[in-house]
Amino acid sequence: MTKMSTRYLGELRTEATHLHSGEKIITDAPLDNQGKAEYFSPTDLFATSLGCCMLTIIGISARANNFSIEGTRIETEKIMGTDPRRVVEIVIDFYLPANNYSDREKRLIESSARTCPVANSIHPDIKKSITFHY
């Protein structure tokens, strides 16, 4: 089981430590919620974790099926709602390298992305708008 430790640093900033590796992440509140926005906000990390998870699971599928997604990049947009303040939509655009993916590989890529653990953990009220650019 993975464990993390998080400390409040003051000024609406936190520092989370991944206890196994010692790696750290600092967060700030966003500008529109009294923060400095010098680092990712917690909701930025929430949206970003979806894309990171999708890429990881696609990478596992690609490795298992002997094709490459190296060089793939994504752009993520987080859309906030009010009353209550929360993420209402995550927009992710995948930009895959020009590898002439077969129809089967495209199906594997897209189904892997949509069934990653983070995607499966997000409440169904949060819209996930995913586009693949081949």
KEKE-3310 file (N, C-alpha, C; in steps of 0.2 Angstrom, whole numbers, plus 5000, padded with zeros to 4 digits):
npx = (5004:5003:5009:5007:5013:5007:5010:5005:5011:5008:5001:4992:4998:5004:5014:5017:5023:5029:5031:5038:5047:5052:5050:5043:5029:5022:5009:4998:4985:4973:4973:4960:4955:4960:4974:4992:4995:5008:5012:5005:4987:4977:4966:4970:4980:4972:4965:4976:4981:4972:4975:4989:4987:4980:4989:4999:4992:4989:5002:5006:4997:5002:5015:5012:5007:5016:5018:5022:5020:5028:5033:5020:5009:4999:4986:4978:4963:4955:4939:4930:4916:4902:4895:4891:4909:4918:4927:4920:4921:4933:4944:4953:4966:4973:4989:4996:5011:5015:5013:5006:4996:4987:4969:4966:4976:4972:4960:4964:4972:4962:4952:4960:4963:4951:4947:4956:4962:4961:4951:4941:4938:4933:4919:4904:4897:4906:4911:4920:4929:4937:4948:4956:4971:4978)
npy = (4994:5011:5025:5042:5058:5074:5091:5107:5122:5135:5151:5146:5135:5118:5104:5088:5072:5058:5043:5032:5035:5047:5058:5075:5085:5101:5111:5125:5136:5141:5156:5162:5158:5164:5161:5160:5153:5148:5135:5119:5118:5109:5104:5105:5095:5084:5084:5083:5071:5062:5062:5058:5045:5039:5039:5031:5018:5016:5015:5003:4994:4996:4992:4978:4974:4976:4989:5007:5021:5032:5048:5053:5066:5075:5088:5096:5102:5110:5112:5122:5122:5130:5132:5118:5124:5115:5103:5102:5097:5088:5091:5083:5082:5071:5069:5060:5052:5052:5037:5028:5020:5005:5001:4992:4995:5008:5006:4999:5009:5019:5012:5008:5021:5026:5017:5018:5017:5029:5036:5027:5030:5043:5053:5050:5061:5071:5077:5069:5074:5068:5068:5061:5063:5058)
npz = (5000:4996:5004:5009:5015:5021:5023:5030:5024:5027:5021:5012:5006:5003:5006:5000:5003:4995:5003:5000:4989:4993:4985:4982:4982:4979:4983:4979:4983:4970:4960:4959:4971:4982:4982:4977:4966:4962:4961:4956:4959:4971:4964:4951:4951:4953:4941:4932:4936:4931:4917:4918:4923:4913:4902:4907:4908:4895:4890:4896:4890:4876:4877:4880:4869:4859:4852:4851:4860:4863:4865:4865:4870:4881:4883:4896:4903:4916:4922:4932:4943:4952:4968:4974:4975:4964:4953:4937:4925:4915:4902:4890:4878:4868:4860:4849:4842:4824:4820:4812:4817:4819:4816:4827:4836:4839:4845:4856:4863:4865:4873:4884:4889:4894:4904:4914:4931:4938:4930:4932:4946:4947:4950:4942:4939:4935:4920:4907:4895:4881:4868:4854:4845:4831)
capx = (5000:5007:5007:5010:5012:5006:5011:5003:5017:5006:5000:4988:5003:5005:5020:5016:5029:5028:5035:5043:5053:5054:5048:5038:5024:5020:5002:4996:4978:4973:4972:4953:4953:4965:4981:4997:4996:5015:5012:4998:4983:4975:4961:4975:4983:4966:4963:4982:4981:4968:4979:4994:4985:4978:4995:5002:4989:4990:5009:5006:4994:5006:5020:5010:5005:5022:5019:5025:5017:5033:5032:5013:5008:4992:4984:4973:4960:4950:4934:4927:4909:4901:4889:4898:4915:4921:4928:4914:4923:4940:4945:4960:4967:4979:4992:5000:5015:5013:5015:5002:4992:4981:4963:4966:4980:4968:4955:4967:4974:4956:4949:4965:4963:4944:4946:4962:4960:4958:4945:4935:4937:4930:4912:4901:4894:4911:4911:4927:4929:4943:4949:4963:4973:4983)
capy = (5000:5017:5031:5049:5063:5080:5096:5113:5126:5142:5154:5141:5130:5112:5100:5081:5068:5051:5041:5026:5038:5054:5064:5080:5090:5107:5114:5132:5138:5145:5164:5163:5156:5167:5158:5163:5149:5147:5128:5116:5118:5102:5102:5104:5089:5080:5084:5080:5063:5058:5061:5054:5038:5037:5038:5025:5012:5016:5013:4996:4991:4997:4987:4971:4973:4978:4995:5012:5028:5036:5055:5056:5071:5077:5094:5095:5108:5108:5117:5123:5125:5134:5130:5120:5124:5108:5101:5099:5094:5088:5090:5080:5081:5066:5070:5054:5053:5049:5030:5024:5015:5001:5001:4988:4999:5014:5004:4998:5015:5023:5009:5009:5027:5027:5012:5018:5017:5036:5037:5023:5032:5049:5052:5050:5068:5075:5076:5068:5075:5065:5068:5058:5066:5053)
capz = (5000:4995:5009:5008:5021:5019:5029:5028:5025:5028:5015:5007:5002:5006:5004:5000:5002:4993:5008:4997:4986:4996:4981:4985:4977:4983:4980:4981:4981:4964:4960:4960:4977:4987:4982:4973:4960:4960:4960:4955:4965:4972:4959:4945:4952:4952:4933:4929:4938:4926:4911:4919:4923:4906:4898:4910:4906:4887:4889:4898:4884:4871:4878:4880:4862:4854:4849:4855:4861:4865:4862:4866:4875:4882:4886:4901:4905:4922:4922:4939:4944:4959:4972:4978:4971:4962:4946:4934:4918:4913:4895:4889:4871:4867:4853:4848:4836:4818:4820:4808:4822:4816:4820:4833:4841:4841:4850:4863:4866:4868:4878:4890:4893:4897:4909:4919:4938:4940:4927:4936:4952:4946:4951:4935:4938:4932:4913:4905:4887:4879:4861:4852:4839:4828)
cpx = (5004:5004:5011:5009:5012:5007:5008:5009:5015:5005:4996:4992:5003:5011:5018:5022:5027:5033:5040:5049:5056:5053:5043:5035:5022:5014:5001:4988:4978:4972:4965:4951:4958:4972:4986:4998:5003:5016:5005:4994:4980:4970:4965:4978:4978:4965:4970:4983:4977:4972:4985:4993:4983:4984:4999:4999:4989:4997:5009:5003:4998:5012:5018:5008:5010:5021:5021:5020:5022:5032:5025:5013:5001:4992:4978:4970:4955:4945:4930:4920:4908:4895:4887:4903:4918:4923:4922:4915:4931:4941:4952:4960:4974:4982:4997:5005:5013:5016:5011:4999:4987:4975:4963:4970:4976:4963:4958:4969:4968:4953:4953:4964:4956:4943:4952:4959:4957:4951:4939:4934:4934:4922:4909:4898:4899:4912:4919:4926:4936:4943:4956:4965:4979:4986)
cpy = (5006:5022:5037:5053:5070:5085:5103:5118:5133:5145:5150:5137:5124:5108:5092:5077:5061:5047:5035:5030:5044:5060:5068:5083:5095:5110:5121:5132:5142:5152:5165:5161:5158:5165:5162:5159:5149:5139:5125:5117:5110:5100:5102:5097:5083:5079:5081:5073:5059:5057:5057:5046:5035:5035:5032:5019:5011:5013:5006:4992:4991:4992:4980:4969:4975:4984:5001:5018:5033:5043:5058:5061:5073:5084:5093:5102:5106:5114:5117:5125:5128:5131:5122:5120:5117:5108:5099:5095:5094:5087:5088:5079:5077:5068:5065:5055:5050:5042:5025:5018:5012:5003:4998:4992:5005:5012:5002:5004:5019:5019:5009:5015:5028:5022:5012:5019:5024:5038:5033:5025:5039:5048:5053:5057:5073:5072:5075:5069:5073:5065:5065:5061:5061:5056)
cpz = (5000:5001:5007:5014:5018:5025:5026:5030:5027:5021:5010:5003:5006:5003:5005:4999:5000:4998:5005:4993:4989:4991:4984:4980:4982:4979:4983:4979:4974:4965:4962:4966:4983:4987:4977:4966:4957:4959:4958:4961:4966:4967:4952:4945:4951:4944:4930:4930:4933:4919:4912:4919:4917:4902:4901:4908:4899:4886:4891:4892:4878:4871:4878:4873:4857:4850:4853:4855:4863:4861:4862:4871:4875:4885:4890:4903:4911:4922:4929:4938:4951:4962:4972:4973:4970:4955:4943:4927:4918:4906:4894:4881:4871:4860:4853:4842:4830:4817:4815:4812:4818:4819:4827:4838:4844:4846:4857:4866:4869:4874:4885:4893:4897:4903:4914:4926:4940:4937:4930:4943:4952:4946:4944:4934:4935:4925:4911:4897:4885:4871:4859:4845:4836:4822)
residu = (MET:THR:LYS:MET:SER:THR:ARG:TYR:LEU:GLY:GLU:LEU:ARG:THR:GLU:ALA:THR:HIS:LEU:HIS:SER:GLY:GLU:LYS:ILE:ILE:THR:ASP:ALA:PRO:LEU:ASP:ASN:GLN:GLY:LYS:ALA:GLU:TYR:PHE:SER:PRO:THR:ASP:LEU:PHE:ALA:THR:SER:LEU:GLY:CYS:CYS:MET:LEU:THR:ILE:ILE:GLY:ILE:SER:ALA:ARG:ALA:ASN:ASN:PHE:SER:ILE:GLU:GLY:THR:ARG:ILE:GLU:THR:GLU:LYS:ILE:MET:GLY:THR:ASP:PRO:ARG:ARG:VAL:VAL:GLU:ILE:VAL:ILE:ASP:PHE:TYR:LEU:PRO:ALA:ASN:ASN:TYR:SER:ASP:ARG:GLU:LYS:ARG:LEU:ILE:GLU:SER:SER:ALA:ARG:THR:CYS:PRO:VAL:ALA:ASN:SER:ILE:HIS:PRO:ASP:ILE:LYS:LYS:SER:ILE:THR:PHE:HIS:TYR)
# end
